[in-house]
Amino acid sequence: MRINDLLLGVVMALLGAITIWASRDFPSLPRQPYGAGTFPTLIGALLVVFGGIMALRGWRRRGALFAWQGEVGPKRVLFCIAMVIAAVVAYIELTPILGFPVVSLVLLTLMIDWLTSHRWVLATSVAVIATALVWLAFAKLLHVPLALGVLEKVVY
Amino acid sequence: MAELQQALSMVFAWDILAIVVGASLFGLFMGAIPGLTATMATALLVPVTFFMEPLPAIGAIVSATAMAIVAGDIPGALLRIPGTPASAAYTDEAYLMGRQGKVGQALGINLACSMVGGLIGVAMLAFFSPLIAEFALRFTSDEYFWLALLGLSCAVLVSGSDPLKGVISMLLGLLISMVGMSSVSGQMRFTFDIPGLLGGISILPVLIGLFAVAELLRRIPEVGRISIPRPPTVKKPFEGVGREMWRYKGGGIRSGFLGTLIGALPGAGADIASWVCYAISRKLSRTPEKFGTGHPEGLVSASAANNAALSGAYIPALVFGIPGDTITAIIIGVLMMKGITPGPDVFTNDAVLINAIFIVFLLANLLLLPLGLLAVRSARHILSIPSGVLYPLILLFCIVGAFATNNSMLDVWIMLGLGLLAYLMAENDFPIGPMILAVILGPIIESNFLRSMIKAQGDMLELFDRPIATTLGCLALLVWASIIFSTFWNMRISAHEAGST
């Protein structure tokens, strides 16, 4: 999705202004004007300047605020992005409750099934093997505390 | 000599060798699949290297990237789809050679020249970096401030056709690097009262978000819409390779040296090196009209250049701690996580480690030939893996990798957020390189500036007091002048075009 430079520039300039405002109270080092606030203020100021130039450029070129490019239609792209976000959020929210093995298995099966147009045997078998391998590599070999969730009661 | 012996015994331990071979196989797989880049391979590898000692960690990244760049040539020659952007310069040439029945020769030239280029790059790295390091020992915070600023500015300048977007990408990266405790004053900044942000944003979720998640978001909608054709079988991979390489040996060696130099420049990496060397070899060729018709001369030059550039990028990274491209930016992040700050001191204090790193480089480049041959043989199988299976697995790996840094879900959120941001930026032609370099260089620039100001009691002009600092400072200011000039020049041209239509 292409967004007009006018809009992007305004957002960047706003971000710069907020950064300057948020760094106004950072104290400077003793006996000199520079300190923890110098760089954030400078970055904010540059964002305002360059965001402003970009907005000006977008305004002079005119053009639509939003435009679509690429061969794949907007509906499909937005749906796919939503699915990826949903998968990550589901992982974050559900893993502490249901445990990594369950969440990983279900998520992988659903996603592979969807992307291979319902080859569910393939999806399930890949999901089982991948979950087991990731568990072995990260939880057992590298000692990353992947949550067990409800499975804790089953295992122990 | 004792140092070299120690370094050799460090590298030739079974666990290091196993890691180098394993990482090469991983890089082979990632490079051979169109759409998965060497940088993405590195970003996915970092969570695993996080748990390793410095030498195997670097060894894994070096061998995976070298192999990925070489394996990227394979789908280029077979299907006219470059596996990684570094192969794009000569994809047509290799494919057209394949159409003339010389696909084995094209791939053989890719492999052999990549190895030669890589070896030239390693030789230059091993020869020049200790010399430069000795010179750099005299550097103070003034020089480091200007050097880091110069590196970042060059990265913006070469980042693409629109320097304005490069600047904004850099500023966003700098903003990310400001989060957390200030390294000089200890002041908390932009933490939003989230305890996980007190130590700053970890580099790992940033890398995975910018280079893996963003790429997935771009690729997943294409699943099932764009089908990869079945590749042809490769017969006699090394037939006539020696003859062609001997005929164009001058071009190959020249590109090895030039590629290393281009790689050492901040911001320019393997892809730019192969484009430039391809163009130069066309210009200097006795038969420039044959270029673009399946002629091996350009292939020899460009294949050598991109692998040489990989090694070249490590010169500024190891000597000054200033990354030359995205991959070395990741390496510096990895070293810092391990408590090693790259710089000239490492060459004197840790000479064994540095020698061992050079040996790993050599090993990784020598492995290119046998493993590359394996890649050519197995290309049909690798290319037949459906992307619908691959992408969900990569997504899971991203999530677990981001989580593994601090065992915190906050990092997974950061990965997702930055992945979405990088996706939107890439869709609107913002380059991502300046952003990741800014994340790494931001704290270096800031802390050296503040240290210089403490020494100079706030007198900014003292930054220009030493001759090297003055030179670097003038160069950095010159680069900025050209960035601003080309921004306004672009605006004038576009206004002129808008006026004439």
Interface residues (C-beta under 8 A of the other chain):
Chain A: M1 R2 I3 L8 M12 L15 G16 T19 A22 S23 F26 P27 L29 R31 Q32 P33 Y34 G35 A36 T38 F39 P40 I43 L46 L47 F50 G51 I53 M54 R57 R60 R61 R62 Q69 E71 V72 R76 V77 C80 I81 M83 V84 I85 A87 V88 V89 Y91 I92 T95 S104 L107 L108 M111 I112 L115 T116 S117 L122 A123 V126 A130 V134 A137 F138 L142 V144 P145 L146
Chain B: V48 F51 L164 K165 V167 I168 L171 L174 L175 M178 S182 V184 S185 Q187 R189 F190 V213 L216 L217 I220 P221 E222 V223 G224 R225 I226 P386 S387 G388 V389 Y391 P392 L393 L395 L396 F397 I399 V400 F403 A404 N407 M409 V412 W413 M415 L416 L420 Y423 L424 E427 N428 G442 I445 E446 F449 L450 M453 I454 Q457 G458 T487 M491 S494 A495 A498
